[in-house]
Amino acid sequence: MAATDEEPGYVDHPLLAPEFIERRLYQIRLAETAAEDHTLVCLPTGLGKTTVSLLVTARRLDEVGGKALFLAPTKPLVQQHADFYREALSIPDDEIVVFTGEVRPDDRAALWEDARVVIATPQVVENDLVGNRVSLSDVTHCTFDECHRATGDYAYNYIAKRYHADAADPLVTGMSASPGGDEEEILAVCENLGIREVEVMTEDDADVGEYTHDTEVDWKRVELPEEVEAIRDGLNEVIEDRLEKLKELGVTRKTSADLSERDLQEMRGELQQLIDNDQSEGYQGMSAHAEIRKLRTAVTYVETQSVEALRRYFERQRQAARSSGASKASQRLVSEPKVREAMRKAESYDGRHPKFSEARMLIAETLGIEDGERVIVFTESRDTAEILTEFLGEHFDTRRFVGQGDKDGSDGMTQTEQQETLDAFRAGEFEVLVSTSVAEEGLDVPEVDLVLFYEPVPTAIRSIQRKGRTGRQTEGKVSVLMAEDTRDEAYFWIARRKESEMEDELRKLKGAADEIEDELDDSQQQLADFAEPAGGGSGTGDAVNATAGDGGTAANGNADRQPGLQDFGDRDDEAGSADPDDEEGTVATARGDGDDVEIVVDQRELDSNIARDLSTRDGIETRLETLAVGDYVLSDRVAVERKSVGDFLDTLTGGDDRSMFEQVGDLTRHYSRGVLIVEGGDLYGERNVHPNAVRGALSSLAVDFGVSVLRTEDEGDTADLLEVIAGREQAVDDREVSVHGEKQSKTLAEQQEYVVSSIADVGPVTARSLLEEFSTVEAVMTAREDDLLEADGVGEVTAERIREVVGGEYTG
């Protein structure tokens, strides 16, 4: 990709728009390496990691053909990259397609076929792969943007595994300004993505240095007013009181409210041991532990955010305490006298957190005295983002930039609103952007004169990402607001330490491509291992043993086994002779013709790893649908409802929105062989539910509903069992998969219970109690608060909440 003699400043290539990509030697060198092997590209924010990937994509499409897949973690990032690719590549815009959740699955399947470049969020591609709507076979370049996310169960890991297994000629490029906090984390990312080369360039490199400028970091300390300290100290007294209770239980020696996350985790571990040993004190301790967590959050709000943010938090706690099923921790928290006194002080305080005035002065200095044009303010809290936008809006042209709606009901921004806000910021239509973490990663936020951290962040990755928003074209400035003697100071030192460690690790990794393979697991050195079935050799015979109990024998050809067990043959054995005397079993033989076993999965089951696991197994084809009945359909007669032990017990205590018995009833009405899988640990010891209640439920399911109840240990065990049943149904009995059935219409009584249970989140058990007491929905609605207390299970909080919802004026 050399520059032409006529235009030495631009990269020339058949698939690149002429005079568009500036020729930067470091980008070309990185692209040359990335085009030869699976490569992690580490480059400071703002120096064109996306351009490196673009150069590799252009080369692969030109030399190898196929299509390219570019993955980015958020919708705004996806749209940003799509805009860039459409400008930079000389291929029709309609061959560069965007995949997000806003595009219908059927439309995505059609678009995929004709696309040359797909730019997508990973969750969408993961779902399409599990549902067999798309194939990675002809993808010749896959880019993982912000690849440091490739940890745990994040979708990047599944997609990478499928890509290496399914693609005819795979090539991976991972990109990040901050791939991990230490060598172990960075190597884990490499292993998860199948990366073998690491290319690191820092601002110290000569090729890079001319494109970067110094970024000054200025730490601004502020002192808390006495009134704010008084609110904090009152909350800390309650924390210390709860710690005394935990100390009496012997789970901690801590007496100070200055707790770390590790301290809390250790306490929880000790409390769990008490519960596991059937000591009721453990449950009391867990409740106190929950109070401490809530109080620590409140302290963080008042110390590091604002009193107004604390008031919003308190209001959410009050609402939670009034709801049905509210925990005792929530109810005690809002009724605790010292907490109520702190609430009163917060309500009466009319001042501002000192960070507000400091932020205003710094922004005025940047935009006024220094003739700056743009400022970004980052904050951890959406509450603070909203409050700060309003405050700064009184002095500067300010807008907020946040993600979509959250669980607390805070108003979010749609993808369109986010894009419009960024476009306006780039165009200079306003001066100050107040953002939560949504603008941290890779988003092409325009060059700014000041990045203001409303609070320090305790991770190196996020700190580096945020500071990367300045210092790209000219000298930049970063200011961090830090409240003295608060959690801010702890986060400051943590971030400084972790940032230093990451810089050291990147220097060590720089140029260490030849050493990476030695650091990775042996399994990673052969990428063929990515094609192994997810079951990892456990075999479906093990799944049968797990459900049948000890003493069983896997179908492995043993002549002493019980007659008939050959039908449960190990599918991992080679499919060989069709000889009826072949001891390998009829499953392996029947599936030797290449026909896959199909398993239909309900969309909502994607919250677990079962569908992803099954979709990676040889001979299994998964299909996603929104099932009206069941969670998995394995044939025309077998459908499966899956419940974790916790979900199963919830249905016995009224904690489930839809009764398990109602779901099983639908299952057995529409499928002749209904199966209920109960997945997890101790069915009789996980909750405070009498064993006979559990046995009664199991008996009813088997006797009254005629459903088979099978136990599995975990998600992997469940996947094994589903594979065995589907194999027997389809390969052995030659049955087809057929999805049918719909939920039974609710009876009048069920509809009445539903209406009452939704009044104030009172739940189905309390709804039935109210209807039994008052006979009609209308009577429940018009009952006085004192009369509501006559119903079993209705306390003062619930009665007050019902009257508030039913009788309160609607404000819109």
Order of alpha helices (4+ residues) and beta strands (2+ residues): alpha-beta-alpha-beta-alpha-beta-alpha-beta-alpha-beta-alpha-beta-alpha-beta-alpha-beta-alpha-alpha-alpha-alpha-alpha-alpha-alpha-beta-alpha-beta-alpha-beta-beta-alpha-beta-alpha-alpha-alpha-alpha-alpha-beta-alpha-beta-beta-beta-alpha-alpha-beta-alpha-beta-alpha-alpha-alpha-alpha-alpha-alpha
